[in-house]
Amino acid sequence: MTARIALIEDDAMLRESVVRLLEAEPGFTVVCTFATAEEALESLPEASVDVVIVDLGLPGMSGLEFIRAVMASRPVYDIIVHTINEDKDTVFSALKAGAAGYVLKGASGMDIIAALKNLLAGGAPMSPRIARSVLVEFRAMESEDPGEFLLTAREKEILELLERGFSYKECSGELNISTNTVHAHIKNIYEKLQARNRQHALLKARKIGILK
């Protein structure tokens, strides 16, 4: 089966180079090319394609705007970004908008072919630097979750009072709750943080960002 590809690239020389690359590869055919997103939006609904390769830095409507506009109409093809832009926010915006892959310009012809084959096989190809950036971002998001969601607001209040040296009775008076309630909250804090005692709980809370 031959994969039908559309290319949106305003640089004529690069556009021709990518077309030659793809046409020389068995299993690929370029059915249409465009210099602007506007041209592509007008003609793509009538074209039968499997993959659209789009630059982000297009004149007029940007590639990112194109992705958003296309995805709103539920296309039957995949979109892969081919750009020089590796800004983290731009990468995530493109992926969130619906791009199924992200390949940096400067990648070898072999890498571009491999990315397309990966995409057609159901993958989400990315240049190594982009893949690393995505992983780093997800790890950062994951490390923030415990501090933001692990403890309830009341449990955080009690933990902060414990850090300030308050006794259970003083916590009770400060928060206008019973000592038994304070004990129950502290028990929950220890269980959630897997802590043995007050100092261990404070240490783990600082480590994961609950306490600054």
N, C-alpha and C positions, 0 to 999 in steps of 0.2 A: 504494500500500500504506500502511495506517495503522499507525503505531508505537504499540504498547501499553505504557503506562507505569505503574509502581507508585511511590508516593511515601511515604517514611517521614519524618515531621516531627512533633515534639511540639507545636510552636506552632500552635494551631488557625487563627489569623488568617493566618499565613504559608502554612499548608497550603492554605487555601481560595484564597489569592491565586495560588499556583502552579498550582492546579487550573484556575482561571479562565483564567490565561495560556495554559496548554497546550491547553485545550479550545477556545480561540478560534483556535488555529493549525491550519490545514488539515494533515492528515497525522499528527495526534497525538490520542490519546485516553487519558485516565487511567482505568484499569480498577479500581484499588484504592488506598486510602490507609490509612496506619497511624500511630498516635501513638507506638508503641513497637516496638523491634526484636523483642521476644518475639512480639507479635501477627503481625508480618510473617513470622517464621520458621514460625509455625504455619500460616499461610494461603497463602504464596507457592507452595509445592509444588503446590497445586491450581489456581493461577492461571496464565493464559497471558500472559506479559509479555515484552517485548523489552528494556526498560531499567528498572532500579530506581534512583531518586534517593533518597539517604539522607543525613540529617544525622548528624554525628558525636557531638554533645552530647545524646544521648537519655537519658531517665530509665531506670534499670535497666541493661540491656545497652547498651553504647555502640555507636555506628555502626561503629567499628573492629572491635569484637568480632563484630558482625553480619557484616561483610565476611568475616572469617576463617571464621566458621561456615558461611556460604553457599558460599564457594569450596571448602571441604572436600568439599562434596557435588556439585561440578562442575555449576554452574548453566548453563542455556542462554541466560541473559540477561546483559547488561552492567550494571555498577554504576558510577554517577557520584556523587561526593561533592558535597554542597551544604552548606557550613558557614561559620562565621565564623573557624574555627581555621586560621591560616596558619603555625603553628609548624613549623619545618623538620622536626623529628623526626616530628611527627604526619603531615605530608604524605608523607614517605617511607614511614612505616609503612603508611599507607592504600594507597599505590601498590604497595608490596611485597606487601601482603595480597591484592591483586587488583583494586583500583579501576581503572577504565579512564579516568577523568576526574576533575578536581578543580576545582570552581567555587566561588568565594567568595560568600557572601551579601552582598547589596548590588549584585551585578551587575545590569545592566538586564535587562528581559524579553527584549529583542532578543538580548542576550549569552547568556542561558539557552537560547533557541531555537536560536541558532547552535551552541552547544556540543552540544546534543542531535543536531542534524543532522550535525555533525562526527563525533560518536560513531557514529551509525548508518551513516555512510559509511566507517567503519573507522578513524577518527582517535582521538586521545587528547587531548581538549580540556582546557585548563587556563586559569584566569584569568591575565592577564599577570604579576602579581606571583608567582604560583606557578610559572609557566614559567621566570621569571628565577631564582627560588630554586633550581629543579632544575638549571638550566644552571650556575649558580655552583658548586653542590655537585659536579657532575660534573667541572667544570674543576679544582676543588680536588683531587678524587680522582685525576685524571689527572696533576696536577703532583706528586703524592706517589709515583706509581708508579716513576719512574726511580730515585729515591733508595732505594726499598725493594727493587726487583727487578732493576735493571740490572746490578749487579755481584754476584759471588759473595761469600760471607763472607770467604774468603781474600783476594780482591782488595781488599775494603774494609780489611782489616787492613793490607795492604801500602800502600795509599793513605794511611791514617792515619799509618803510620810515615814515609812520604815527607813528609807535612805537618810532621812533627816534626823533619825534617832528616836522617833516616837515609840513609846510602848504601846501594847495592845490597848490598854485602858485609855491612853492619850489619843490614839486613833479613834476610839469610840466616841470620846468627847468632841474631838475636832469635826467628825463627820456626822455627829448626832445619830449614831446607830449603836446597837447593843454590842457588848464585848463578844457575845456568842456569834453575832453576825460577822464581826471582824475576824474571829477565829475561822469561821467557815470560808470567808474570802481568802484568807492567807493559805488555808489548806488547798483551795483551788489553784492559787498562784503557784504553790510548790509543785502540785501535780502537773500543771501546764508547762512549767519551766523545767520539770524533772529535777527539782532542787532539793537538797537535804535539809537546809536550814536557811535562816535569814541571809547570812553573808553569801551563801552559795546562790540564793535566788537573786540577790542584788548584782552579783558578778555576772550571772548569765543574762540578766536583763540589760546590763550595760553592753554586753558583747553583741546582742542582737538588735540593739538600738531602741529598746523600750525606755531605758533611762539614758539620758545624754550626759 
